[in-house]
Amino acid sequence: MNKGILDNLVSEKNIEKIIDLILNLTPKIISAILLLILGWWLIKFINRLVKSFFKKSDYDETLERFVADLINWGLKLVLFTTVIMQLGVASSSLVAMLGAAGLAIGLALQGSLSNFAGGVLILLFKPYKIGDLVEAQGQMGTVKEISIFTTKLLTSGNQLVVIPNGKLSNDTIKNYSAEDTRKDILTFGISYDSDIKKAKEILLAIANEHELTLKDPAPEVYVANLGDSSVDLSLRFWAKTEDFWAVHFYVIEEAKGRLESNDISIPYPHVQMVQA
C-alpha cells in the first residue's frame, strides 16, 4: 500500500470523525440555541413582572432598582451556566471552569467588585436615596439612579455625573435632603462707618418677613468678624429643606438693596493705580 493510499485513508477517517462530531453536536447546539432564546425571553418576562410588582408596592425606590438589577444579572448567570451544560460540558468541569474564571475575573475586576460591595452597603445603610441632594467626590447633584455598581447624580446644570459606589461607600457624603429643615448662614460685610445696630435690624426684618422662613427657631444676627475693611454680620435662619433656596436667594438680593437704601455701605476691593 503506497503513500497516496494511506493519505487517502487517513483523510477519509478524519472526514468521518468530523462528520460524526458534527452529527453528535448538532442536536446539542440547536437545543442550546433554543434554550438561550427561550431563557432570554423568560428573563425579560420575569424582569417585567418584578417591575410591575414594585410599581404596585410601596417599597423604597432605591431598593426596587437594586433588587431588580440583582435578579436580572442572577438569572443571566443561571442561563449561561445552563446553556454551557446543555452543550455537553460536565458539571464538575463547569464548576472548575467557573471557579478559575471567577478567580481571574475577580482579580481583573477588583474595582467592580468593590463597587458591588459599595452598592450593598449603600442599600443597607441608606446614606441617601433617589431624589436627595447630595455632595460627594467633589460633585453636587440630585440622586437620579442607584444601581448595583454606580450612582448617577443630576447636577443643577442638568449634567449627568456617574460615581462608582465603591468610592461613595468609603468617602464622605453630605446629604442636604436628609433632614426636614436646613439652617442658612449668610455673611454681610458693612463699612466701619455704618450703623451696626441698624444693619442688624434690617437683616432680621428681611429674614422674618419671608413667609417660608421658620419662626422657631427665630432668625438671629451677630457680629461675626472685624475684618480689614468691613464689619462682618452673620445672619442665621431656618427653613424647610424644600424651601431653602427660595429663601436663601431672596434674602441675599433684598439685603443688598435695603442696606444700600439705608446708607449702609457694603465695601468692596478697590484697585489704586500708583504712578512712579
PLY file of the C-alpha trace (Angstrom):
ply
format ascii 1.0
element vertex 276
property float x
property float y
property float z
element edge 275
property int vertex1
property int vertex2
end_header
0.00 0.00 0.00
1.66 3.18 -1.19
1.78 6.56 0.50
-1.06 8.04 -1.58
-3.48 5.29 -0.50
-2.50 5.78 3.17
-3.08 9.51 2.90
-6.50 8.93 1.39
-7.47 6.54 4.19
-6.27 8.95 6.84
-8.12 11.85 5.29
-11.28 9.73 4.90
-11.08 8.74 8.58
-10.66 12.37 9.61
-13.61 13.43 7.49
-15.72 10.65 9.02
-14.74 11.76 12.52
-15.59 15.36 11.72
-18.95 14.33 10.28
-19.71 12.16 13.32
-18.72 15.02 15.63
-20.98 17.44 13.76
-23.86 14.95 13.82
-23.39 14.45 17.57
-23.04 18.14 18.37
-25.75 19.50 16.07
-28.70 18.48 18.30
-26.91 19.87 21.35
-26.08 23.14 19.58
-29.63 23.54 18.32
-31.10 22.76 21.75
-28.62 25.15 23.39
-29.60 27.95 20.98
-33.29 27.30 21.58
-32.65 27.24 25.33
-30.77 30.54 25.09
-33.59 32.21 23.13
-36.28 30.84 25.45
-34.27 31.70 28.57
-33.59 35.25 27.36
-37.29 35.79 26.70
-38.15 34.33 30.10
-35.65 36.65 31.84
-37.25 39.68 30.15
-40.68 38.45 31.19
-39.56 37.98 34.81
-37.96 41.45 34.80
-41.27 42.94 33.66
-43.08 41.08 36.43
-40.60 42.37 39.02
-41.01 45.96 37.81
-44.79 45.57 37.80
-44.71 44.19 41.35
-42.65 47.09 42.64
-44.91 49.64 40.92
-47.89 48.24 42.81
-45.99 48.11 46.12
-44.82 50.92 48.37
-41.14 49.99 48.57
-38.15 52.32 48.62
-37.18 53.19 45.04
-33.51 52.55 45.75
-34.30 49.02 46.97
-36.53 48.39 43.96
-33.84 49.19 41.39
-31.12 47.35 43.26
-33.18 44.15 43.63
-34.32 44.35 40.01
-30.69 44.60 38.81
-29.63 41.77 41.10
-32.41 39.47 39.82
-31.59 40.36 36.21
-27.88 39.55 36.49
-28.50 36.46 38.62
-30.91 34.98 36.05
-28.48 35.69 33.22
-25.72 33.83 35.09
-28.02 30.83 35.61
-28.96 30.87 31.92
-25.31 30.98 30.85
-24.48 28.02 33.08
-27.44 26.00 31.80
-26.56 26.64 28.15
-22.95 25.56 28.70
-24.10 22.34 30.38
-26.52 21.71 27.51
-23.56 21.68 25.13
-22.20 18.67 26.99
-19.78 20.21 29.45
-19.77 18.13 32.64
-20.99 19.86 35.77
-17.73 19.13 37.59
-15.71 20.58 34.72
-18.06 23.55 34.59
-17.62 24.21 38.30
-13.84 24.08 37.91
-14.01 26.33 34.86
-16.28 28.83 36.60
-14.02 28.78 39.64
-10.94 29.53 37.57
-12.81 32.14 35.55
-14.21 33.67 38.72
-10.73 33.99 40.20
-9.35 35.56 37.03
-12.32 37.90 36.66
-12.15 38.76 40.35
-8.51 39.79 40.05
-9.18 41.74 36.86
-12.32 43.43 38.16
-11.40 44.24 41.73
-12.79 47.73 41.25
-16.13 46.39 40.01
-16.40 44.01 42.95
-15.62 46.90 45.26
-18.39 48.89 43.58
-20.81 45.99 44.04
-19.93 45.76 47.73
-20.34 49.53 47.97
-23.78 49.25 46.40
-24.79 46.67 49.00
-23.56 48.94 51.81
-25.47 51.89 50.37
-28.60 49.76 50.20
-28.19 48.60 53.81
-27.23 51.89 55.49
-29.09 54.26 53.12
-26.90 57.38 53.37
-29.04 58.78 50.55
-31.96 57.82 48.35
-33.27 58.76 44.93
-34.30 62.40 44.88
-31.86 63.54 47.60
-29.48 66.45 47.01
-26.01 65.21 47.91
-22.38 66.30 47.66
-19.69 63.64 47.22
-16.43 63.13 45.34
-16.32 66.84 44.55
-19.71 66.70 42.85
-23.11 68.03 43.91
-26.42 66.93 42.44
-29.74 65.22 42.89
-29.61 61.41 43.04
-31.20 60.14 39.84
-30.39 56.44 39.99
-28.68 53.93 42.30
-27.62 50.74 40.50
-25.50 47.78 41.57
-22.20 49.40 40.58
-22.77 53.15 40.27
-24.82 56.11 41.48
-25.99 58.73 39.00
-26.33 62.39 40.01
-28.06 65.15 38.07
-26.34 68.49 38.65
-28.08 71.86 38.82
-26.87 72.43 35.25
-28.68 69.23 34.13
-25.42 67.32 33.70
-25.25 63.62 34.48
-22.48 62.53 36.86
-21.76 58.81 37.33
-19.88 57.90 40.52
-18.71 54.34 41.40
-20.40 53.00 44.54
-17.07 51.80 45.91
-15.78 55.36 46.23
-19.07 56.61 47.67
-19.19 53.95 50.38
-15.63 54.75 51.50
-15.73 58.54 51.48
-17.64 61.45 52.97
-21.16 62.10 51.69
-23.01 65.30 52.51
-26.78 64.80 52.22
-28.64 68.10 52.09
-32.04 66.38 51.98
-31.63 64.04 54.95
-33.32 66.42 57.41
-36.64 68.23 57.08
-35.13 71.65 57.84
-31.90 73.47 56.97
-30.03 76.32 58.58
-28.67 79.08 56.38
-25.70 81.23 57.43
-25.14 84.35 55.34
-22.36 86.86 55.92
-22.72 90.54 55.01
-19.81 92.94 55.28
-20.58 96.58 56.09
-18.20 99.50 56.42
-16.86 100.60 59.79
-18.66 103.93 59.40
-22.08 102.26 59.06
-24.62 101.84 61.86
-24.23 98.22 63.03
-27.45 98.22 65.05
-29.49 99.48 62.13
-27.91 96.94 59.76
-28.76 94.11 62.14
-32.39 95.27 62.35
-32.67 95.39 58.56
-31.27 91.87 58.12
-33.54 90.44 60.81
-36.57 92.14 59.25
-35.79 90.64 55.84
-35.45 87.13 57.26
-38.58 87.39 59.43
-40.86 88.82 56.78
-40.47 85.94 54.33
-43.37 83.51 54.71
-41.15 80.46 54.19
-38.70 81.36 56.97
-39.26 79.32 60.10
-40.08 81.40 63.15
-38.95 78.71 65.58
-36.03 78.80 65.96
-36.10 82.52 65.25
-33.62 84.23 62.89
-30.52 85.68 64.53
-27.76 88.08 63.52
-24.34 88.57 65.10
-21.12 90.47 64.52
-19.02 87.58 63.26
-15.74 89.26 62.45
-13.91 92.57 62.33
-12.14 92.41 59.00
-9.55 94.63 57.41
-12.12 96.71 55.55
-15.51 95.58 56.87
-17.55 94.54 59.87
-18.95 91.11 59.03
-22.53 90.41 60.15
-23.67 86.79 60.24
-27.39 86.25 59.56
-28.72 82.83 60.55
-32.20 81.46 59.89
-34.01 78.17 59.33
-36.27 76.98 56.52
-37.76 73.71 55.34
-35.40 71.82 53.09
-37.62 72.18 50.04
-37.94 75.96 50.65
-34.29 76.61 51.47
-33.05 78.01 48.15
-36.07 80.25 47.64
-35.44 81.98 50.98
-31.66 81.98 50.50
-31.69 83.90 47.21
-34.44 86.26 48.36
-32.53 87.32 51.48
-29.30 87.98 49.57
-30.98 90.17 46.95
-33.15 92.06 49.45
-30.27 92.63 51.84
-28.11 94.38 49.27
-30.89 96.71 48.18
-32.13 97.63 51.64
-28.72 98.11 53.18
-27.70 100.48 50.43
-31.01 102.38 50.54
-30.44 102.98 54.27
-26.97 104.44 53.69
-25.22 101.31 54.93
-22.35 100.76 52.55
-21.04 97.36 51.54
-17.28 97.73 50.98
-15.56 96.08 48.05
-11.91 95.87 46.99
-10.50 98.99 45.33
-7.57 98.91 42.98
-5.41 102.01 43.25
-3.09 102.94 40.40
0.22 104.24 41.71
2.33 106.25 39.34
6.09 106.02 39.67
0 1
1 2
2 3
3 4
4 5
5 6
6 7
7 8
8 9
9 10
10 11
11 12
12 13
13 14
14 15
15 16
16 17
17 18
18 19
19 20
20 21
21 22
22 23
23 24
24 25
25 26
26 27
27 28
28 29
29 30
30 31
31 32
32 33
33 34
34 35
35 36
36 37
37 38
38 39
39 40
40 41
41 42
42 43
43 44
44 45
45 46
46 47
47 48
48 49
49 50
50 51
51 52
52 53
53 54
54 55
55 56
56 57
57 58
58 59
59 60
60 61
61 62
62 63
63 64
64 65
65 66
66 67
67 68
68 69
69 70
70 71
71 72
72 73
73 74
74 75
75 76
76 77
77 78
78 79
79 80
80 81
81 82
82 83
83 84
84 85
85 86
86 87
87 88
88 89
89 90
90 91
91 92
92 93
93 94
94 95
95 96
96 97
97 98
98 99
99 100
100 101
101 102
102 103
103 104
104 105
105 106
106 107
107 108
108 109
109 110
110 111
111 112
112 113
113 114
114 115
115 116
116 117
117 118
118 119
119 120
120 121
121 122
122 123
123 124
124 125
125 126
126 127
127 128
128 129
129 130
130 131
131 132
132 133
133 134
134 135
135 136
136 137
137 138
138 139
139 140
140 141
141 142
142 143
143 144
144 145
145 146
146 147
147 148
148 149
149 150
150 151
151 152
152 153
153 154
154 155
155 156
156 157
157 158
158 159
159 160
160 161
161 162
162 163
163 164
164 165
165 166
166 167
167 168
168 169
169 170
170 171
171 172
172 173
173 174
174 175
175 176
176 177
177 178
178 179
179 180
180 181
181 182
182 183
183 184
184 185
185 186
186 187
187 188
188 189
189 190
190 191
191 192
192 193
193 194
194 195
195 196
196 197
197 198
198 199
199 200
200 201
201 202
202 203
203 204
204 205
205 206
206 207
207 208
208 209
209 210
210 211
211 212
212 213
213 214
214 215
215 216
216 217
217 218
218 219
219 220
220 221
221 222
222 223
223 224
224 225
225 226
226 227
227 228
228 229
229 230
230 231
231 232
232 233
233 234
234 235
235 236
236 237
237 238
238 239
239 240
240 241
241 242
242 243
243 244
244 245
245 246
246 247
247 248
248 249
249 250
250 251
251 252
252 253
253 254
254 255
255 256
256 257
257 258
258 259
259 260
260 261
261 262
262 263
263 264
264 265
265 266
266 267
267 268
268 269
269 270
270 271
271 272
272 273
273 274
274 275
